[in-house]
Amino acid sequence: MRARDPKIRSTDFKEVALGLTEKQAVKEARRCLQCKKPKCVAGCPVEIDIPAFISYLRDTDFSGSLRVLRKYNMLPAVCGRVCPQENQCQGSCVLQRKGSPIAIGALERFVADYEMKKGITEKAEREKPNGHRVAVIGSGPAGLTAAADLAKFGYEVTIFEALHEAGGVLVYGIPEFRLPKKIIQREIEFVKSLGVTITLNWVVGRTQTVEELFSEGYESIFIGVGAGTPQYMNIPGANLNNVYFASEFLTRVNLMKADQFPKYDTPVKKAKKVAVIGGGNVAMDAARTAQRLGAKKVYIVYRRSEAEMPARLEEIEHAQEEGIKFEFLTSPKEILGDERGYVKGLRCDRMVLCEPDASGRRRPECSGEDFVLHVDQVIMAIGQTSNPILVKSVKGLDLWGAGYIVTDNEGRTNLPGIFAGGDISTGAATVISAMGAGKRAARSIHEYIMDTSSRTSPQKALSKR
C-alpha cells in the first residue's frame, strides 16, 4: 500500500498509509480464486462474506461490494486500517502457500473510503421495532458492534459512554496518523443512523448503576468498557516526573488535544529523548506520537528480539522508516532521576533468549550486562488491565485475573441479562476481536430476550443477586 514520505509524515499527524488506487484495488481483487470453501471467512471474527465483497469489487461494482461489507461490519473503514488481517482472514488465504495472500484489509479500506469519497450512505436493513430495550456500556468497537446489530434486530438501544466523545479506544488509543478521527466519526454516525442513542459523560457504576438501568426498563445489558487501566512496572523511579503510561499519554494527545497546547489546556511533556517500554502496537503508537511532538530521538525498549514483537509488521516497518530506534533484548530495571525529581535516564539490562515460555515465545534472561539510555521521558506501554469502577459495582459478577469479566464464547456472564465482550472479558486484544465479541453477544441477547419461556425478568434477576 502506498504511504507518505517518512521524513515528511514523521513531523505531522496526517494519515500515513494512502490506500489503494481504483486500478490497484480491482487488479488485486481479480487475483482472488473465489474458493468454494473460503478459509478467509473462517478467519474473520465478524464473519464477512469476503469472496462476495471481492467479487463485486473485481467487477468494479463498488456499491455492491459496500453493501456486502455493511451487512456484516459496521466499521469497515476502521477495520481496513487497524485490523491485523495478516493473522486472520489474510493469514487463512490459500494463495499464501505459493505467494502472497489477497490484500483483504486494503480492499476493505478501498471500498469503505469509496463510500466516503462519493458521499454514499449505505442503509443497513433493519427489522421493525420490537418494543424491547437494551443498554450498552462503552462505545468502543465491541459496544458499537453490539449496539448496531441489536438495532438491526429491532431493539431500542442506548450506549452509555464515560468520556466526552464516543469511540472508546478508537479515539483515545489510536493516533490520528493511523486512524483519522473523521473516519471514526463517520462510522459512529452510521451506527446512530440505525436508531442507536449515545449518552456521553455517563460513568455506569458511579453516575448510575447496572441495577438502576434494569429498573428503568432495560431488559438486558452489554458491558464493553475495554481494559483501560495501565499496568505498572515495579522498578525504582517509576514515580518520577515525565514518566507516562501509554494509555494516558495517547489519551491526552488523541482525545484531549494536548498536541495543540496551549490552544487546548491539556499539557503533555514534549521531550527531547524518549524511551518507550514495550513491543506492541500501543508502544509503536506512543513512540511515533512522541516523535511527532518534537522528540529528536525515540527508543523502543523491548526485552525480546524483533521476531517476538507482538506489534503488526506494518507498524514496526513504519516506525523504523520514521527513524525510531529499536533497543531489542533490553529490559528496564531503573528509571534515573535528577535532583529535581525529573527523568534523566533509563538503566537497562542486556538480555539473552532462552527456551520458550507459556506464551510460546523464547524467554528472555539477563546477560549480566547493563547500560544507561540518556532520556528525559519514559513511556510505559506494557499492557492494560480492567477498570474496576464498573465491575466492582455489579454484585455477584464472576471475574477472573485482573478484574476481567468471566463470559462464555457468546458473551453470557453468570448473571441473567448481563452480557460482556471485548477487552473487559479477554484482556487487551485487537479491535476486530472485540467487534466479533460484540456481534456474538448481540445474537445471544436477542435469543435471551426473545426466549420468553426460559428467560428471567429483570426484576427477578435483581432479586437473585
Buried (B, 14 or more C-beta within 10 A) or exposed (E): BEBBEBEEBBEEBEBBBEBBEEEBBBEBBEBBEEBEEBEBBEBBBBBBBBBBBBBBBBEEEBEBBBBBBBBBBBBBBBBBBBBBBBBBBBBBBBBEEEEEBBBBBBBBBBBBBBBBEEEEEBEBEBEEEEEBBBBBBBBBBBBBBBBBBBBBBBBBBBBBBBBEBBBBBBBBBBBBBBBBBEBBBBBBEBBBBBBBEBBEEBBBBEEBBBBEBBEEEBBBBBBBBBBBBBBEBEBEBBEBEBBBBBBBBBBBBBBBBBBEBEEEEBEBBBBEBBBBBBBBBBBBBBBBBBBBBEBEBBBBBBBBBBEBBBBBEBBBEBBBBBBBBBBBBBBBBBBBBEEEEBBBBBBBBBBBBEEEEEEEBBBBBEEEEBEEBEBBBBBBBBBBBBBEBBBEBBEEBEBEEBBBBBBEEBBBBEBBBBBBBBBBBBBBBBBBBBBBBBBBBBBBBBEBBEEEEEBBEBEEBBEEE
